[in-house]
Amino acid sequence: MKNFNGIYRFVISIATFVFGLLSISAQNDSITRKAHFRLRYVINEPELDSTFVDNAARMADMRKFLESVRDDSLLSITGVKFRATASPDGSYEFNRWLSENRLRTFKEFIYQYIELPDSLIESNVSEISWDDFRNRVAESELSYRDTILAIIDEEPRLVPWVYGRHIDQRLLKLKKLARGQAWEALKSPILRDLRFGDALFSYTYIFPGVNAVGFAVEPRAVDKPDILRPVPVVYDSWMPRFYLKSNLIGWALFSANLGVEFDLGKHWSFSVPVYYCAMDYFKSTVKFRNFTVQPEFRYWPSLKRDANGNLGNDGFFIGAHFEMCYYNFAFNGQYRYQDHRGRTPALGGGLTLGYRFPISKNKRWRLEFSAGAGIYPLDYDLFDNTPDVKDGQLMGRKKETYIGLDMVQATFSYSFDITRHKKTWKKGGAR
């Protein structure tokens, strides 16, 4: 009997021990989950734009998740995989810069809500997400889909491009395919959706009754860690251009005109429009005949990016112009006014204010609005403004100074890159 009691107690002890272990194991059980978030970027921009496509809704979902992690001690982040990409539009160097700084701004958004130790982070920067690019094309119904896929599948090879930069030779082929029609078809939504930042969170939820062990979160504001520091060296570039342009208001006054403009440097350009009109306005007593040359130096306070990410002179400008004008005016009044003996043009100049902006997808075509005022010493002859008489009787000569409006322009222009003069410089941090 004593032996039986001993065995019985031993069995009970073992059972109690095993049951206790099972209870502890059950109490420490947890649920493992993953949460994936993706935000999209505007072309050539490293900063997040909450108004772009569906970013507002995605950012709201991410914020809700991050705040729940921050405020719930039973939620534990076990790892985060970050990824940032650029679309295949420009040079390798610029796309790399975009990807690195998109990764930075994506992390910066997350660090507004929680703090992540480096041990939990895995980062991946892809200057171009070729796999995603190929998958999107394969799933599409593009007219040149098979040809595009064949080009994507070629061996990647960097070739020299503008001013020391490099570009994947596959991109050059894609941009030339079908005279650019295939590339235009790719832009939206395929290329647009390749500009993104990703965060894949792995997290666990620990059942109540057991102290969470692992990543500690606290409902408090945190300082941004070192990983948010900008990429230390960034290459940026300014592309000088040559512009061919014409003023629509001049044409409305039957004054043929053509102009050229050259970029002299960052923030500076030189413009030379020429106007010529040799006709009457429907009757001989109304005319605005002139030959005018109006060179102008322009200052552009800010620089704007083109479709390839290069900076250029666009936006608001201030100009200082000079003018030489031979004129023969009549406004259906008593006199016709002509510069003295046809050899005394108006010579003067003034100031201009204007604004220019691109109006085409490739940012080659631009529209410009500007107006200027100046001062001009005038020396002109007065003729009797007689209908159907070529010259009319000379009635006198007059000298005076004109101060007022001397330029109103609504100008279309087309730009050409002066590639061999492209400027590149090091720039610390992201813009």
C-alpha positions in Angstrom: 0.0 0.0 0.0 2.8 2.3 0.9 4.4 1.7 -2.5 1.2 2.3 -4.3 0.7 5.7 -2.4 4.2 6.7 -3.4 3.6 5.9 -7.1 0.3 7.7 -7.0 1.9 10.8 -5.6 4.7 10.7 -8.1 2.2 10.5 -11.0 0.1 13.4 -9.6 3.3 15.5 -9.3 4.3 14.8 -12.9 0.8 15.6 -14.2 0.7 18.8 -12.2 4.1 19.8 -13.6 3.1 19.0 -17.2 -0.3 20.9 -16.8 1.6 23.9 -15.4 3.9 23.9 -18.4 1.0 23.7 -20.8 -0.8 26.5 -19.0 2.3 28.7 -19.2 2.7 27.9 -22.9 -0.9 28.8 -23.5 -0.5 32.1 -21.6 2.5 33.0 -23.7 0.8 32.2 -27.0 0.6 35.0 -29.6 -0.7 35.9 -33.0 1.8 36.9 -35.8 0.6 39.2 -38.5 1.9 41.4 -41.3 0.8 44.8 -42.5 1.8 46.3 -45.9 1.6 50.0 -46.8 2.5 51.7 -50.1 2.7 55.4 -50.9 3.2 56.9 -54.4 5.4 59.8 -55.5 5.1 62.5 -58.0 7.6 62.2 -60.9 11.0 63.6 -60.1 10.0 64.4 -56.5 11.4 62.8 -53.3 8.9 64.4 -51.0 5.5 62.8 -50.1 2.4 64.5 -51.5 -0.8 63.6 -49.7 -2.9 64.9 -52.6 -1.3 62.6 -55.2 -3.6 59.7 -56.4 -4.8 57.8 -53.3 -2.0 58.8 -50.9 -4.4 60.5 -48.5 -6.4 57.3 -47.8 -3.2 55.2 -47.6 -1.6 57.6 -45.2 -4.7 57.6 -43.0 -4.6 53.8 -42.8 -0.9 53.8 -42.0 -1.3 56.5 -39.3 -4.1 54.5 -37.7 -1.9 51.4 -37.6 1.1 53.2 -36.2 -0.9 54.9 -33.5 -2.4 51.5 -32.5 1.2 50.1 -32.2 2.3 53.1 -30.2 -0.6 53.0 -27.8 -1.2 49.3 -27.3 1.5 47.6 -25.2 0.3 44.1 -26.3 1.3 44.9 -29.9 5.0 44.2 -30.7 6.8 45.1 -33.9 9.2 42.3 -34.8 10.6 43.6 -38.1 10.1 46.2 -40.9 11.1 45.9 -44.5 11.4 49.2 -46.3 11.6 49.7 -50.1 11.7 52.8 -52.3 11.8 53.0 -56.1 11.9 55.3 -59.1 10.3 54.9 -62.5 12.5 54.3 -65.6 12.5 57.9 -66.8 15.9 59.5 -66.4 19.5 58.8 -65.6 20.8 56.1 -63.3 22.3 58.7 -60.9 19.2 60.8 -60.7 16.9 57.7 -60.2 19.3 56.5 -57.4 19.1 59.8 -55.7 15.3 59.8 -56.0 15.0 56.3 -54.5 17.3 57.1 -51.6 15.5 60.3 -50.7 12.1 58.7 -51.1 13.1 56.1 -48.7 14.2 58.8 -46.3 10.9 60.8 -46.5 8.9 57.5 -46.2 10.7 56.7 -43.0 10.3 60.2 -41.8 6.5 60.0 -42.1 6.6 56.7 -40.0 8.9 58.2 -37.3 6.3 60.9 -36.6 4.3 58.1 -34.7 6.7 55.4 -33.6 10.4 54.7 -33.0 12.1 51.8 -34.6 15.5 50.4 -33.6 18.0 49.7 -36.4 18.0 46.0 -35.5 14.4 45.7 -36.8 14.9 47.5 -40.0 15.7 46.1 -43.5 16.0 48.7 -46.2 16.1 48.2 -50.0 16.6 50.9 -52.6 15.8 50.1 -56.2 16.7 52.9 -58.6 14.2 51.2 -61.0 11.9 48.4 -60.1 12.3 46.4 -63.3 10.5 43.3 -62.1 7.4 45.4 -61.2 7.8 47.2 -64.5 7.8 43.9 -66.5 4.8 42.4 -64.5 2.7 45.5 -65.1 3.5 45.5 -68.9 2.8 41.7 -69.1 -0.6 42.2 -67.5 -1.5 45.2 -69.8 -3.1 45.3 -73.2 -0.6 47.8 -74.7 -0.3 47.8 -78.5 3.5 47.2 -78.3 3.5 44.9 -75.3 5.5 42.1 -76.8 8.2 44.4 -78.1 8.4 46.3 -74.8 8.7 43.0 -72.9 11.5 41.9 -75.3 13.4 45.1 -74.6 12.9 44.8 -70.8 14.3 41.2 -71.0 17.5 42.4 -72.6 20.8 42.4 -70.7 20.9 45.6 -68.6 23.8 47.9 -69.7 24.5 51.5 -68.6 25.6 53.8 -71.5 27.0 57.4 -71.3 24.3 60.0 -71.4 24.3 63.8 -70.8 27.1 65.4 -68.9 28.8 62.4 -67.4 25.6 60.7 -66.3 24.5 57.2 -67.4 21.3 55.6 -68.6 20.1 52.0 -69.1 20.3 51.4 -72.8 16.9 49.7 -72.6 15.3 53.0 -71.7 16.7 54.7 -74.8 15.1 51.9 -76.9 11.8 52.1 -75.1 11.6 55.9 -75.6 12.3 55.6 -79.4 9.9 52.7 -79.9 7.1 53.6 -82.4 8.4 57.2 -82.4 7.6 57.7 -78.8 4.1 56.5 -78.9 4.8 53.4 -76.8 6.5 55.5 -74.1 3.5 57.9 -74.0 1.2 54.9 -73.5 3.4 53.6 -70.6 3.4 56.9 -68.7 0.0 56.4 -67.0 -0.6 54.4 -65.0 2.3 51.9 -65.4 5.3 54.3 -65.0 3.3 56.4 -62.5 2.7 53.4 -60.2 6.4 52.5 -60.2 7.3 55.5 -58.1 6.6 54.3 -54.6 7.7 53.7 -51.1 6.8 50.4 -49.3 6.7 49.3 -45.6 6.1 45.7 -44.7 5.6 45.4 -40.9 5.8 42.1 -39.0 4.1 42.3 -35.6 2.7 40.1 -32.9 -0.2 40.4 -30.5 0.5 38.8 -27.1 -2.4 37.5 -25.0 -3.3 39.4 -21.8 -1.8 38.1 -18.6 1.8 37.8 -19.7 4.3 40.7 -19.8 5.2 41.5 -23.4 8.8 40.8 -24.1 10.5 42.4 -27.1 9.8 45.7 -28.7 8.6 48.3 -26.2 6.3 51.0 -27.4 5.2 54.1 -25.4 2.5 56.7 -26.1 4.9 59.6 -26.3 6.5 61.8 -28.9 9.9 60.6 -30.1 13.0 62.3 -31.6 13.8 61.4 -35.2 16.7 59.0 -35.3 19.9 59.3 -37.3 18.5 57.3 -40.2 16.4 60.3 -41.2 19.4 62.4 -42.0 19.5 63.3 -45.7 21.7 61.5 -48.2 25.0 63.4 -47.7 25.9 64.0 -51.4 23.4 64.6 -54.1 24.1 65.5 -57.7 21.9 68.1 -59.3 22.0 69.7 -62.7 20.9 72.7 -64.6 20.1 72.4 -68.3 20.7 75.5 -70.5 18.2 75.9 -73.3 17.6 77.8 -76.6 14.0 79.0 -77.2 12.3 79.8 -80.4 9.2 81.9 -79.8 6.5 84.2 -81.2 4.1 86.7 -79.6 0.4 86.1 -80.3 -0.6 89.6 -79.5 1.8 90.9 -82.2 0.2 88.6 -84.8 -3.3 89.9 -83.7 -2.0 93.4 -84.7 -0.8 92.0 -88.0 2.8 92.4 -86.9 4.9 89.4 -88.0 7.3 88.5 -85.2 9.8 85.9 -84.2 12.1 85.7 -81.2 15.0 83.7 -79.8 16.1 83.3 -76.2 19.3 81.8 -74.7 20.0 80.7 -71.2 23.2 82.5 -70.0 23.3 80.7 -66.7 21.3 79.6 -63.7 18.7 82.4 -63.2 19.8 84.4 -66.3 18.7 84.5 -69.9 18.8 86.8 -73.0 15.8 87.3 -75.3 15.7 89.0 -78.7 12.2 89.4 -80.4 11.9 91.1 -83.8 8.6 92.7 -85.1 7.7 93.9 -88.6 4.5 95.3 -90.0 4.2 97.0 -93.4 0.4 97.1 -93.9 -2.6 99.4 -93.3 -5.5 98.3 -91.1 -8.2 98.0 -93.8 -7.9 101.6 -94.9 -5.0 104.0 -95.5 -5.6 106.3 -92.6 -5.2 103.5 -90.0 -1.8 101.8 -89.6 0.7 100.6 -87.1 3.7 100.0 -89.3 7.0 99.3 -87.5 10.3 97.5 -87.4 11.2 96.8 -83.8 14.0 95.0 -82.1 13.7 94.6 -78.4 16.6 92.7 -76.7 16.1 91.9 -73.0 18.1 90.5 -70.1 16.0 88.4 -67.7 16.4 87.2 -64.2 14.6 84.1 -63.0 14.4 84.0 -59.1 13.6 80.2 -59.0 14.5 77.2 -61.0 12.0 74.5 -62.1 12.5 70.9 -63.1 11.9 69.5 -66.5 10.6 66.0 -67.5 14.1 64.6 -67.1 14.7 66.1 -63.6 17.0 68.8 -64.8 16.6 72.3 -63.4 15.8 75.2 -65.8 14.8 78.9 -66.0 11.0 79.0 -65.6 8.3 80.7 -63.5 8.4 84.4 -62.6 11.0 86.6 -64.2 12.1 90.3 -64.1 13.6 91.8 -67.2 15.5 94.9 -68.3 14.8 95.6 -72.0 16.1 97.9 -74.7 14.3 98.9 -77.8 14.9 100.3 -81.3 11.7 101.1 -83.2 11.2 102.6 -86.7 7.5 103.6 -86.9 4.8 105.0 -89.1 1.5 105.3 -87.2 -1.9 106.7 -88.1 -5.1 106.3 -86.0 -7.7 107.7 -88.4 -7.1 111.2 -87.1 -5.7 114.4 -88.6 -2.0 113.4 -88.6 0.2 110.5 -89.5 3.3 110.1 -87.3 6.6 108.9 -88.6 10.1 108.9 -87.2 12.0 112.0 -88.5 12.9 111.4 -92.2 12.5 107.7 -91.6 16.0 107.6 -90.0 15.3 108.5 -86.4 14.0 105.4 -84.6 12.7 105.5 -81.0 15.6 104.4 -78.7 15.0 103.6 -75.1 14.2 100.9 -72.7 12.5 99.8 -69.5 11.5 97.0 -67.1 9.5 93.8 -67.6 7.5 91.5 -65.4 6.4 88.1 -66.6 5.7 84.4 -66.0 6.5 81.4 -68.1 5.3 77.8 -67.7 5.3 74.5 -69.6 2.1 73.5 -71.4 3.1 70.1 -72.9 3.9 66.7 -71.2 7.5 66.8 -72.4 7.8 70.4 -71.1 9.2 71.6 -74.5 6.2 73.9 -75.3 5.7 76.9 -73.0 3.4 79.8 -72.7 4.6 83.2 -71.4 2.7 86.3 -70.3 4.6 89.5 -69.8 4.2 93.3 -69.8 6.7 96.1 -69.7 7.0 99.9 -69.5 9.8 102.2 -70.6 11.0 105.7 -71.5 11.7 106.9 -75.1 12.9 110.3 -76.5 10.9 110.7 -79.7 11.7 112.8 -82.8 9.1 112.5 -85.5 7.4 114.2 -88.4 3.7 115.0 -88.7 2.0 114.4 -92.0 -1.5 115.2 -93.2 -3.4 111.9 -92.8 -5.2 112.1 -96.1 -7.1 109.0 -97.3 -5.6 107.2 -100.3 -2.6 109.5 -100.4 0.7 107.7 -100.0 2.6 110.4 -98.0 0.5 113.4 -97.3 1.7 117.0 -96.8 4.4 117.5 -94.1 2.8 119.5 -91.4 5.6 119.8 -88.9 8.2 118.1 -86.7 7.9 117.4 -83.0 10.2 116.2 -80.2 8.9 114.7 -76.9 9.5 112.0 -74.3 7.2 109.0 -74.1 6.9 107.2 -70.7 4.5 104.3 -70.5 3.6 100.8 -71.6 5.9 99.5 -74.4 5.4 95.7 -74.3 2.5 93.3 -73.9 3.2 89.7 -74.8 1.4 86.3 -74.8 4.2 84.2 -76.3 4.4 80.5 -77.3 7.9 79.0 -77.3 9.6 75.7 -78.0 12.8 74.9 -76.2 15.9 72.9 -77.3 18.5 71.6 -74.8 22.0 72.8 -75.2 23.3 69.4 -74.0 27.0 70.0 -74.3 26.8 72.9 -71.8 24.8 71.1 -69.1 26.0 72.0 -65.6 26.2 69.6 -62.7 27.1 70.3 -59.1 27.1 68.5 -55.7 24.2 69.3 -53.5 24.1 68.4 -49.8 20.9 66.6 -48.8 17.5 66.5 -50.5 15.8 69.5 -51.8 
